[in-house]
Each structure stands twice: as structure tokens, then as C-alpha cells.
Amino acid sequence: MMMGKDATARNVRVQPGALAADGALDLDARKRRIIRRGALGNAASPASQTILAEAGTIQRIAKGRPLVTQGEAAIAISMLSLGRVRLTRGLNDGKTLSLGYRGAGDVLGEAALGGVTTHRESAIATEDVEALQVPLQTFKSLMASDANFAAVLVSSLIERHTDTEERLASMLFRNVEARLCEFLLKAATRWGIPDPRGVLISAPFTHQEMASMIGSTRETVTLTLGELRRKGVIEIDRRRIVVLDRDALKSRI
């Protein structure tokens, strides 16, 4: 049975200035495209994918706007399909802590699966973002009924926990250059695309964003990037970084 325009509108929420609706696909096909964008959605059985599609609502968020806001009730999990968000946590002294980035294929808000009732951080779109927002209870039900789905989700949570521990250890025991080189290597792995010169980090990280992630200052990051560029390790191309020599980055960690 065909879905009317009113029903479609209830299942696609578009924030002001966000991405235009994709008229080339019907609503169900658009949802399934989002679901299959990442390892978690692909791990779900066909029946589970159908449940996710039926329960989910497409969110399209413009650059600079929040996908979730710290302190809001955590009642859904977001499956990202397009774009990138920066996770930040506001501290009691008014400062903001950068926690990392999520992009296409990632999920957001998974802490709620462990009983967290409000979002502990905000997720701000650094470029236009598309996501499928799925009710928390739907995720919990699928974890109980779809073993493969649950296994991939748990594996993802463990990987993020490990990444957080490694980042903490890096801040404690490595100098700024080593921390920056480590960040660039991970960014090249997560956001890199092949380039004749090496690997282009497609995400346009600002110097301030990199400084926040590695616990340094914008000025120090700018100086360190300049030194790496002079040594032929990286190249700056229209605000994007090209890794020319991965081995040289690794040797500096």
C-alpha cells in the first residue's frame, strides 16, 4: 500500500537549512539505505532491518545544528548515513571538552542502552547530516532477538571504549607532535580516501578542532603541522590534509 504525503512527512524531519529530501527513493528505500550504511545495520537480519525501517524516523540536520543536545532525554539511537558530527561535553566550569567525531555508518546515543537516561554530550553537525533515529526500545528488543546484531553492537562499544583509553594514555605519555601524528593516522584510516599523493583526509578538521582532540592549543598545532609539511610528511590542500608518508607519521608516535 502506498504511503501518503502526510505519513511521509511524519517520518522525515528536516531542520531549517538541512539537506533537501531525496525524491529519487521512496521512504522505505531511503531508510534501508541508511541502515545498510554501516556494519551494524548490515549485521541485522532482514527481519530486523524491516523493524528498524518501520520504527525509524529520518533526520536531516544542517551544518552547525545539533543532532542531539547534552541533557536531553535519551530515548532514541541515531544511525548516521551522511555527514559528520562532533561530540562535545559541557563542563561545570563553562569549558567544553571535545570527545570525538561520528560519521557515516556510526551510531550515536548508544550509552542509553546501558541505562543512561539523558545524553551526556552534544553532537553538532560539522557538515550536513542524515541519520535514522530509532526508538531506544526497538534497539533493546533487537539486541534480545537478533544475536548477530547484538554481537556487532557490543563489539562497536568495546572498540570505542578501547579508543578512549588509548586517547587518555596518549595525552598522559606522549608529546604534542606524537599526539598529533596519532590523530592524523587515525583520521586517515577513518576518513581517508585514496589520492595520487597518498591519503586525503576528507573531513576538513580545523586546527582548533585538532587541538581540542589532542589536548593542545591551536597555535601549537599550526606550528607542528607546518613542521610536518616542511619535512614532506603531509601536505595541506584546501583546508584538507594529505598524508604523504604514513611510516613517517608512525615513527613520530
Secondary structure, DSSP 8 states (H G I E B T S, - for coil): ----HHHHHHHEEE-TT-----TTS-HHHHHHHHHTTSHHHHHS-HHHHHHHHHH-EEEEE-TTSEEE-TTSB--EEEEEEESEEEEEEE-TTS-EEEEEEEETT-EE-GGGGGT--B-SSEEEESS-EEEEEEEHHHHHHHHHH-HHHHHHHHHHHHHHHHHHHHHHHHHHHS-HHHHHHHHHHHHHHHHEEEETTEEEE-S---HHHHHHHHT--HHHHHHHHHHHHHTTSEEEETTEEEES-HHHHHHT-
